[in-house]
Amino acid sequence: MIPRYTRPAMEAIWAPENRYRIWFEIEVLACEAMASIGAIPAEAAAVVRERGGAALAAIGPADIARIDEIERETRHDVIAFLTWLAEKVGPESRFVHLGLTSSDVLDTCLAVQLTQAADLLLGDLEAVLAAVKRRALEHKHTLTIGRSHGIHAEPTSFGLKLAGHYAEFDRGRARLHAARAEIAVAALSGAVGTFAHVDPRVEAFVAGRLGLAVEAVSTQVIPRDRHAMFFAVLAVIAGAVERLATEVRHLQRSEVREAEEFFHPGQKGSSTMPHKRNPVLSENLCGLARLVRAAVVPALENIVLWHERDISHSSVERGIAPDATVTLDFALARLAGMMEKLVVYPERMLANLESLGGVVHSGKVLLALTRAGISREDAYAIVQRNAMATWTRLGAADGRSFRENLDADPEVAGRVAPPLLDAAMDARLHLREIDGIFGRVFGPEAE
């Protein structure tokens, strides 16, 4: 990803320095495991740890340039690294990488990097959840209009809207925990995964020290269904980001004006129209979510490799692994900040709720008429007739509210007591079960 959308902690995970340090740790742990079972001299493993560790601790641009120089000749990244490492370690380097394949190192390293990335993303999700929860509790009883098909439906609360988004991100958090566990596997099984040249105890030792599980059957590569699921989960979380961002974009529209992104002092909305206050953050989030989702199809296509392995997946993962995690990391951090500072206009929400002359209460009025003894079919016709009479004359000099039209309807007057209509058209009744819903989302303390 470009620097504009890259945060330092996630960038560091995919930097060459981190990758080479992980490669070295895999290699030296394998040496130490081999030494523990008598496969190589313990003194050699100690030298690899001491000299190689010092070199990796001090690795810098010159070292990376040297590895790149070797790779231009060898056309093999792991061999280039091992050659550079041998220059630092000396004769004992002959015990490094014994019985291993490049995929043992590459796939185990990718597992470490993806778990590191998942840990950062889980932290990002915690920040989003905290921000959305705070705003949901703040606006638990803030009346607003619910919409279906983009059209006014029935009253709800702004807090309840946000509670739904919180629940979605909470599910995303659970999915990411599961995806992290699924991707956190090591494989050091050698050529075509048979352990012909490396003892399985080496794999178990390295995996344990890296905090990874052992892949049951690696076939020289870790099966890519694990990776496909990981990126699919990132995409679902990105979908949750876009859904909330899209809601904010709609609420900030000039015709709606119920909420808007914080407009910083000195901020400019347009180069030619000074009045503009555009939802640039939420629009940006929608675009970033598309980038994260773009990783899913390539990750799915990586599942099918030839026989025990090929490298058609490698070039894909070199792109999608850093790009998807970097992008989602940035998006989640931006979303948390946007929600923390979101400006909410309850008065505008109430004005919009009432802007259609009361027709948004048609559902409750329908129930009131049926309880008064009118058949549902007749009640529906009565309510719709009066709602349409209200809707089509909104703003006209002779226009009447929904309640006024109902009171003037002979099929309603005298058959439905006015207090029943009053109760049916009280928006607060839609908050009656709000405590119970909040308890299901946030726990009993939110009731």
N, C-alpha and C positions, 0 to 999 in steps of 0.2 A: 504494500500500500504506500501511497504518497505520504510524506511527512505531515501534511495538513491533517490527516486523519489517523495519526499514529501516536500512541502514548508510550513514554520511555520504558515502562516496566514490561509491557508486552513486546515491544520492539527488541528488548534485550534477550528475550527467550529465543528469538529467531536469528540473532546475530551470530556470525561465524565463531566468535569467541566462546559463546555458550555451547554451540554445537560441538566444537572440538574438545571442550572440557568434558562434555558428556561422553563423547567417543573415547577419550582417554580413560575416564572412570570405568567404562565398560571393559576396556582392554586390561586395565591394571587389576580390576576385581577378578577378571578371568585368570590372570596370572596368579593372583593370591589364592584363588580356589584351586588351581592346578598344583600350586606349591603345597597346599594343605593335604592333598591326596598323594603327594610324592611324584607328580608328573613332571615337575620342573624344580630346579633348586630354589629353596626359600630365599637364598641370598640374591638370586637374580630378580625375584619378584620385589624384594626390598629396594634394589637399585632402580628398577622401573618406577616404583612408587616415588622414590626420593628425587631422582633426576627428572623424570617426566612430570611429576607434580610441580616441581619448581618451574619448569618450562611453561606449563599450562597456566600457572598462576601469574606468570609475567607475559603471557602471549599478547602481542600487539600487532599493529599494522604491518610491520616488517615481516613478522612470522607468517601472517596470513598471505602476504605477497609471495613469500617463499613457497608456501603450500600451493598457491595458484600457479606459480612458475613450474613446479614439479608436475602438477596436473596437466598443464599444457603439453608436456611430453608424454606422460603415462596415459593420459585420457581416462583416468580412473581416480575418483576423489578419495576413496578410502586408502588406496595404495599411496597416493600423494601424501596424505596425512601420516601414514605409517613410516614413509621414507623420512619425512621431516622429524618425526618422533625418534627415529633411529639416530638421526644426527645429534639429537639432544641426549639420548640415553647411552649410546655406545654399544659395545659388544652384547650386553645383556638383552638388547632389543630383539635378538633372535628368538627369544621365548615369548614374544608378543604375538597375539593373533594365531596361536597354534590351533589348528583344527577348526577355526572359525571361518565364516564367509562374510562377505561385505554386508549382506542382508542382516546377519546377526547383529552387527553394529548399527546399521542404519535403522532397522525397524525398532530395535530396543531404544535407540536414541529418540526416534519419533514418538514412541510411547511416553518417554520422560517429558519431552517438550509439550506434548498435548496435555499431559496431566498438569504440568506447570501452567499452561494456558487456561485449562479448566479451573484451576484454583483462583486465578485472577478474575475470570469471568464470574465465578461464584461470588467473589467479593463484590463485583460490580452489581450483580443481581441483588445482593443484600442492600446496597445503597438505593437501588430503584425501589425495592420493596418498602424500605423505611420511608422514603419520600412519598410514595403513593399512599401508604397507610396513614401517615400524618395528615395528608390533605383529605383523605376519605373520612377520617374521624372529625376533622374540622368542619366538613360540609355534610355531615351525616343527615342533617335535617334541612339542608338547603334545597327548597323545592325548585324543580326545573321540569321542562317538558321532555318526555321520552319520545323518540322518533323511530318509526319503521318505514322503510323505503324512502327515507329522507323527509317524511311527512309527519306532522304532529300526531302523536298517538295518545298516550295518557301520561299524567304526571308521574314523576319519580323524584329521586333526590340525586344531586350531583355526587354526594358521597357514595351512594349506591352504585352509580356508574363507575367510580374509581375502585370500589370494592371488587367489582367484577374484573377489572384489570389486575388488581392485586392478586386475586385468586389465579388468574392465568399465569402471571409471573411466578407465583408460588409453585404451580405445576411445572413450569419451566425449570425452576431450581431443582426439583426432585428428579426431573428427567436428566439434567446435567450431572447430578451426582451419580446417577446410574450409568450415563455415558462415560463418565470419567473412570468408573470402576471397570467398565467393559474394555476401554482402550488401554488400561494400565497393565499390559502384559509384556513379558520379555520372551525372546527366543534366541537361544544360543545352541542350536542343534546341528550346525554344520551343513555341508552340502546335502541338498534335497531332504534335510530334516531327519536323518537317520541316526545321528550321534555316532557315526562310524569313526570319527576322528576327535571327538570331544566327549568327555564323560558327562552324563546328565547332571551329576552333582555340581558341575561348574555352572550350568544354567541356573540351577536352584539357588546357588550361593549369590550369583550376580543379581538375580531377580530380587532376592530377599534384601540385599543391601541397597538396592535402588527403590525399594518400596513397591515392587511390581509383583504380579502373579506370573505364573509360568503358562505359556501357550501350550495347550494340550497337544495339538498337531500343527507344527509350523510349516512343514513342507519347504523349508528354507526361507519362506516369508510368512509373516503373520497374516492370517486371512483378512481380506479387506472388507468383509461385512462389518467388522468392528469399527473400522474407520468411517464407513458409509453411515452407520448409525450415529456416530459422533457428530458428523457434519449435518445430518438431518436434524438432530436436536438443536444445533446452533441455528439452523434455518427456522425452526419452529419458534425459538426465542426471538429471532429477528422479526418474525411475523407478529409476535406480541408487541414488539417495539413499534412496528408500523401501525398496528391497530390503534394504539393509544395516540400516536402522533397524528394519525388521520382524524381522530376525534377532536384533537386540539385545533387542527387546521380548519375543520368545519366550524367549531365554536368561535373561532376568531374572524370568520367571514363578516364583512361589513353589515350584511343583512341579519346576522345572528348576534354577534358581539357579546357573547355570554362569558367568554374567558379569552385570555390572550397571553402570549409569551411576554415575559418581562422585557420592556424596552429600555435599554441602558441610556444613561445620559450621554449625549453626543452621538448616539447611534443614528444611522441614516437608513431609510427604507427604500429609497429610489434615487437614482442619479438625476432624474428629471421631474419627479413629483414629490415635493417635500413633505406632503401630508402622509405618505405611505408608512404603515406599520405592518410589515409582512411577517408571516409565520415561518421565518427562514430556518429556525432550528428544527421544527417538526417536518418541514419539507425535506430538509437534509437527512433526517432520520429515515424517512420513507425511501430515499435513494440508497442510503447505506444498507438498509434491510434487503434491498434487491441484490446488492453485491454479495451479501452473506448467503442468500438463497441460491445464488448462481453456482455455489460450490457443490450443491447436492447432486445434480445429475452426473458431473464428472466423478464424484466419489462413488456413486452407484455403479458407474461403468467400470471403475477400478476393481470391482469384485471379481470380474472374470479375467483371470490371467492364464497363460498357457501352461498346462501341466503343473509342475512343481513351482515354477516361477517364471516371470519375465520382468522387464522393467518398464512396461508401458504405463504403470501406475506412478512411477517415480517422478517424471516431469510434471504430472498433474499435481502431486502432493507438494512439490517444491513451490507451487503457486498457491494452491487453495489453503494449505495449512496456515502459513503466515497471514495471508490476505483475509481469510474468514475470521480468524481469531482477533487479529488486529482491528478489523472493521467493527466487529461486534463489541469489543472492548471499548472502543471510542463511542459507539452508539449508546451503549448502556450508561456510560459516564455522562454523556450529553443529556440523555433522557432524565437521569436522576437530578441533574442541575436544573433542567427545564421545569420539572414538576415541583421542585422546591420553591421556585420563584414564580410559578404560574399565577397570573393575576385573574381573580374570579370576580364576576359581577352578579351577585345574587338578585339585585333589583332588576337587572336586565333579564335574567332568567325568569323571574316572576312576570315581567311584562310580556315576554314572548309566550309564556304559558297562557296568559289571558288574552292574547292578541287575536284569537279566532272567535271571540264572543262566547266562549264557554263550550263549544262543541266537543272539546277534548274530554268532556264528562259524559259523552253519549253512552259509553258502556255501562256506567253505573245507573244512568237514567233508564236504560233498557231493562236492567234488573229491577229497578223500582217499579216500573210499569207492569212487569210480569208478576211481581209480588202483590200488586194491587188487583190482580185477577185478569189482566189482559193477556191473551195468548202471545207466545213469543213471536210468532209471525206478524201478528197485528202490531205488537209493540215495536218490532224492528221497523216496520213501515212508518209508524208514527214518528219515531225518533229520527230516522233518516230524513223524512220529509222536512222536519223542523230544523235539522242540522244543515241540510242543503239550502233551506231558505235563509239561514243565517250566513252560511259560507258565501253564497252568491251575491249577497248585498253588503258584505263587509265594507265599511267606509262610506257607504252611500247615505244620503240624507235620510232616506226612509228605512235604512237598515235597522234591524232589531237584534238584540242578543238572543242566544239560544234559549235562555230562561224566559225571556219575553215572548218568544214564539211558542214555547210550550204552554205558557199561561194562557195564551190566546187560542190555543187549539181546543175545540170542544170535546175531542176525544180524550183530552188529558184533564181539563178543568172539571172539577167535581168528582173525578175518579181517583186522583192521586193527591193526597194531602200535601200542602206546601212544605211542611217540615220534612217530608220524605224527599222532596226535590232538593231542598236546601242541603240535606245530608248527602245526597247523591252528587251534588256539585261542589262539595268541600274537598279541595285538593289535599288537605292534610290526612284524609283517610287512607291515601296511598302510602303514607309513612307508618301505618299502624303496625306492620310486621318488620319494620326496619331493624329493630333491636335483635330479633331472632336471626335475621340474615347476617347481620354483622357478627353475631356470636358464632355462626357457622364459619365465617371467613377468618376472623381475627381471634376467636376464643371468647370465653364467657366474660372476660373483663371489658369487652367492647360493647356489651349489651346495655 
